[in-house]
Amino acid sequence: MSDNNDNNAVAGAIGYPSRSEETPAPEPLPIQPRPPRNLQGLLRFAMEATKSEDAPGNSEFGPMDEERKNFLEEALKSMTANMAEVLSKSIKVLSNPERIQSIQLGEMLPDDIITAFNNLLEVVDDIDIANDFYKMGGFAIFPVCYGSENEQVRLLASSVLAEVCQNNPYCQARALECGLLNVLLNLVLTERRLALSKCLSAISCTAREYDPACRELIAQGGCKTLAQLLTTDEPMVRTKAAFLIRYLCHSYPEAKKQFIEMNVIRTIAEQIKAGRDNTSEHILSIMLILVENNNPVVLAQCREPSLDLKQTLEKHLEHSDLIYDMFREEKEACEEILKKVFDSYPPIEVIEEIADRPSAVSS
């Protein structure tokens, strides 16, 4: 049979091994070196990543000769010193009140200010460098920059603060101690457009996953502010506000209680009724988490006749975008809300009562 197959093979056709042929076991993938988390890890990362390019021979690490050791130590010292210099120069420029206050409303930022902000934003996402930034007095830039009348200065300050605090409990604690969360909660009431979006990002990064900051946010009226931001004209701001509201509702019962008392259900329903956009999925996720435990107050708010929520959600499900898989979660949230709120809820029956009339008395 195999001979016939060989004779009948078509020239140029792709051949496949027969079952009788042994397929060699695939070679295991090489272990990739871990990405560096700081400058000190960078050199080792580079050495491991390029190890396969070295000359043939024993690839195991061995004792380092004194010359090479001294070279690497000097390289690390130089890198650390340069980073400290970059941070120090940027802090000096941005914490200078006279320099910052000299930038007028609507004025383009001078080159030295732009350079200082850009240098910080390039490095402070590294937790070790962010911590060094604080220890070198970096948080002194925030009261100065937030006091500027120039929107771009405040915007970039919020960008730096968000990068410094994101997933960094040490800097989140320092920001709370310095009162920066309260500054942001006041600033978010007056900022507009991209400056508002960046300010909200800074609030989120300063508070999320750090319990003391979340509790301070709740205590200082942050829930009311976030609920108000759901009605802003800025889609990015509505999305960020929705993310933070959902997080607080999920993690903090007292925050969830406040949102219920504010009847944020009505706010969400009105936004959905106004028409679908890229924020719809995120604000519906808030409604879903509010109805999940069948809270009678929430169910009553959803069933309020003037809200017409059932018809609003059913109409939303008819939107042409929801046929696509990328909007599956939005569609499922809509369906789940309808099920939880209205499936077991009997429709209102209008009963006409005819009053008893006294019978006519014949004279």
C-alpha atoms as one frame of an Amber mdcrd trajectory, in Angstrom:
protein
   0.000   0.000   0.000   2.783   2.378   0.913   4.504   1.701  -2.447   1.362
   2.647  -4.340   1.023   5.775  -2.322   4.636   6.688  -3.080   4.142   6.062
  -6.800   0.931   8.055  -6.945   2.334  11.035  -5.056   1.750  14.331  -6.803
   4.901  16.292  -7.501   5.144  19.439  -5.419   2.371  18.357  -3.007   2.831
  18.805   0.717   3.651  15.471   2.307   2.422  14.363   5.738   4.080  11.671
   7.856   2.229   8.396   8.111   0.990   7.122  11.436   3.774   4.583  11.490
   6.411   7.293  11.428   7.481   8.468  14.831   7.028  12.177  15.440   9.850
  13.587  17.551   8.750  15.146  20.840   8.640  18.947  20.717  11.553  20.706
  22.341  10.666  22.546  25.548  10.488  26.322  25.268  13.465  28.101  26.783
  12.835  29.801  30.092  12.639  33.533  29.510  14.420  35.833  31.928  12.148
  37.870  34.161  11.739  41.498  33.067  13.649  43.899  35.304  11.732  45.723
  38.024  14.462  48.315  38.652  17.708  49.636  37.271  19.767  47.133  39.215
  17.899  44.296  37.529  18.407  45.718  34.068  21.973  44.543  33.544  21.265
  41.021  34.743  18.213  40.914  32.484  20.319  41.946  29.510  22.993  39.356
  30.341  20.444  36.520  30.596  18.498  37.598  27.525  21.639  37.648  25.336
  23.244  34.544  26.847  22.452  32.485  23.732  24.466  34.926  21.634  27.629
  34.391  23.653  30.516  32.335  22.329  30.125  28.544  22.653  31.144  27.093
  25.954  29.860  26.688  29.440  26.847  29.039  29.786  26.526  28.619  33.529
  27.272  31.643  35.663  30.645  31.421  37.283  32.781  33.608  39.501  33.100
  37.101  38.036  36.605  38.378  37.528  37.524  41.551  39.379  37.777  43.724
  36.281  34.296  42.833  35.059  32.862  43.183  38.548  34.305  46.688  38.899
  32.959  47.652  35.483  29.416  46.539  36.314  29.492  48.201  39.732  30.554
  51.483  38.151  27.825  51.128  35.502  25.179  50.602  38.173  26.469  53.521
  40.226  26.395  55.723  37.148  22.843  54.698  36.279  21.659  55.277  39.847
  23.434  58.619  40.058  21.984  59.729  36.724  18.467  58.758  37.821  18.861
  60.662  41.069  20.024  63.676  39.095  17.040  63.460  36.741  14.609  63.283
  39.669  16.346  66.077  41.561  16.353  68.471  38.608  12.702  67.814  37.789
  11.642  68.279  41.416  13.601  71.514  41.668  11.932  72.974  38.570   8.368
  71.895  39.370   8.418  72.826  43.062   9.547  76.396  42.364   6.461  78.532
  43.178   7.683  81.615  41.319   8.462  79.634  38.185   5.120  77.799  38.167
   3.058  80.868  39.038   4.671  82.792  36.190   2.904  80.509  33.675  -0.305
  82.282  32.736  -3.739  80.855  32.007  -3.782  79.379  28.511  -0.063  79.922
  27.994   2.010  77.197  26.339   4.329  75.502  28.794   8.009  76.508  28.685
  10.464  73.856  27.528  12.018  73.335  30.960   8.606  72.608  32.506   7.668
  70.154  29.749  11.042  68.422  30.052  10.715  68.110  33.822   7.254  66.545
  33.593   8.259  64.213  30.745  11.368  63.030  32.593   9.248  62.120  35.619
   6.543  60.393  33.595   9.156  58.222  31.867  10.423  56.690  35.113   8.024
  56.984  38.078   5.880  54.045  36.989   8.673  51.925  38.515   7.739  51.430
  42.179  11.309  51.797  43.464  11.823  55.034  41.561   8.406  56.315  42.668
   9.405  55.705  46.289  12.733  57.466  45.719  10.808  60.360  44.160   8.868
  60.794  47.401  11.958  60.412  49.602  13.739  63.113  47.601  10.928  65.562
  48.334   9.043  64.990  45.093   5.597  65.427  46.628   6.441  69.120  47.106
   5.612  69.648  43.412   1.906  68.849  43.881   0.676  71.780  46.017   2.686
  74.134  43.815   1.422  72.704  40.510  -2.174  72.288  41.682  -2.131  75.953
  42.664  -1.340  76.957  39.067  -3.973  78.695  36.966  -2.601  76.880  33.915
  -4.690  73.800  33.101  -1.799  71.952  31.464   0.335  72.222  34.605  -2.438
  70.752  36.750  -3.138  68.047  34.154   0.478  66.883  34.088   0.719  66.995
  37.879  -2.276  64.636  38.064  -0.588  62.349  35.510   2.552  62.147  37.649
   0.588  61.522  40.852  -1.425  58.744  39.202   1.750  57.014  37.978   3.469
  57.368  41.348   0.565  55.933  43.364  -0.780  53.213  41.082  -0.430  49.824
  42.824   2.020  51.409  45.270   0.766  51.316  48.903   3.802  53.236  50.170
   3.117  56.271  47.972  -0.652  55.941  48.440  -0.080  56.248  52.196   2.188
  59.268  51.723  -0.357  60.938  49.420  -3.066  60.446  52.041  -0.831  61.817
  54.794  -0.059  64.897  52.690  -3.767  65.585  52.120  -3.517  65.114  48.370
  -6.694  63.022  48.152  -8.722  65.879  49.641  -7.055  68.318  47.235  -8.077
  66.106  44.316 -11.662  65.738  45.565 -11.982  69.517  45.580 -10.170  69.970
  42.282 -12.366  67.456  40.450 -15.370  69.734  41.038 -13.880  72.497  38.870
 -11.666  70.758  36.299 -12.878  70.273  32.733 -12.110  68.083  29.739  -8.770
  66.215  29.824  -7.718  67.869  33.097 -10.860  66.422  34.708 -10.107  62.962
  33.307  -6.528  63.052  34.629  -7.685  64.341  38.015 -10.129  61.449  38.287
  -7.359  59.018  37.307  -5.229  60.410  40.130  -8.111  59.942  42.600  -8.578
  56.353  41.455  -4.873  55.469  41.609  -4.471  57.150  44.997  -7.391  55.263
  46.546  -7.988  51.896  44.860  -6.664  48.838  46.706  -5.574  51.036  49.641
  -8.198  50.760  52.360  -7.452  53.941  54.390  -7.661  56.097  51.247 -10.908
  54.467  50.118 -12.467  55.090  53.505 -11.298  58.702  53.433 -12.774  59.138
  49.965 -16.131  57.802  51.195 -16.036  59.933  54.350 -15.227  63.132  52.442
 -18.222  62.936  50.106 -16.426  61.256  47.233 -19.422  59.037  46.439 -21.625
  62.067  45.735 -18.947  63.554  43.491 -18.548  60.313  41.530 -22.321  59.996
  41.069 -22.425  63.523  39.658 -19.628  62.688  37.211 -21.833  60.004  35.621
 -23.794  62.837  33.997 -20.827  64.746  32.544 -20.514  65.268  28.788 -17.043
  63.671  28.787 -17.309  59.932  27.926 -13.860  59.137  29.331 -14.775  60.759
  32.638 -18.064  58.822  32.831 -16.181  55.591  32.167 -13.560  56.241  34.862
 -16.213  57.312  37.355 -18.197  54.135  36.623 -15.132  51.926  37.198 -14.444
  53.520  40.570 -18.110  53.439  41.635 -18.339  49.750  40.775 -15.149  49.030
  42.716 -16.431  50.890  45.781 -19.848  49.187  45.610 -18.161  45.798  45.433
 -15.637  46.412  48.222 -17.322  48.833  50.642 -20.899  48.294  51.864 -21.032
  51.843  53.242 -20.254  53.235  49.778 -22.874  51.000  48.205 -25.391  52.260
  50.767 -24.604  55.861  49.861 -25.070  55.244  46.147 -28.418  53.585  46.845
 -29.527  56.510  49.008 -28.595  58.900  46.184 -30.765  56.814  43.825 -27.910
  56.389  41.347 -30.243  53.880  39.659 -32.227  56.823  38.260 -29.057  58.499
  36.999 -27.999  55.317  35.198 -31.451  54.739  33.715 -31.549  58.281  32.353
 -28.114  57.844  30.778 -29.187  54.591  29.104 -32.423  56.157  27.899 -30.454
  59.031  26.334 -28.805  56.590  23.910 -26.071  53.997  23.711 -22.377  54.932
  23.652 -19.056  53.484  24.782 -19.867  54.186  28.430 -23.109  52.168  28.501
 -21.442  48.870  29.404 -19.678  50.423  32.383 -22.650  52.231  33.879 -24.840
  49.145  33.414 -22.265  47.191  35.423 -23.006  49.511  38.361 -26.733  48.813
  38.110 -26.037  45.080  37.962 -23.964  45.083  41.143 -26.635  47.138  42.931
 -29.452  44.687  42.103 -27.477  41.481  42.678 -28.584  40.971  46.300 -32.254
  41.788  45.688 -32.119  44.817  47.962 -35.784  45.853  48.308 -34.947  49.561
  48.142 -33.001  49.092  44.903 -35.737  46.909  43.393 -38.325  49.542  44.272
 -36.185  52.225  42.620 -35.850  50.101  39.474 -39.595  49.409  39.363 -40.604
  53.038  39.795 -43.201  53.523  37.011 -41.925  56.982  36.062 -38.495  55.490
  35.336 -39.826  53.061  32.724 -36.677  50.986  33.200 -38.054  47.746  31.755
 -38.914  49.327  28.414 -35.619  51.274  28.395 -33.528  48.113  28.827 -35.568
  46.145  26.301 -35.084  48.920  23.768 -31.360  49.007  24.579 -31.115  45.296
  23.793 -32.451  45.993  20.304 -29.468  48.218  19.480 -27.607  46.941  16.413
 -24.210  47.068  18.165 -25.206  44.376  20.643 -25.165  41.636  18.010 -21.364
  41.730  18.114 -19.396  39.576  20.538 -17.325  42.525  21.741 -20.473  43.892
  23.421 -21.493  40.549  24.932 -20.953  41.679  28.542 -23.119  44.750  28.016
 -25.886  42.603  26.536 -25.632  40.055  29.346 -25.746  42.793  31.991 -28.934
  44.151  30.435 -30.538  40.728  30.347 -29.486  39.916  33.903 -30.920  43.179
  35.255 -34.235  42.540  33.487 -34.326  39.027  34.904 -33.510  40.010  38.494
 -35.791  43.027  38.638 -38.803  42.110  36.542 -39.066  38.328  35.997 -40.642
  37.626  39.387 -42.410  40.939  39.581 -46.117  40.722  38.711 -47.404  43.301
  36.261 -49.581  45.980  37.710 -53.250  45.252  37.129 -55.635  48.134  36.863
 -58.882  47.179  38.578 -61.885  49.336  37.946 -64.169  49.535  40.929 -67.803
  50.503  40.433 -69.174  52.288  43.428 -72.440  51.035  44.791 -75.229  53.331
  43.837 -78.285  53.716  46.040 -81.366  52.308  44.424 -83.979  54.785  43.344
 -86.752  55.254  45.851 -90.167  55.426  44.324 -92.269  58.255  45.517
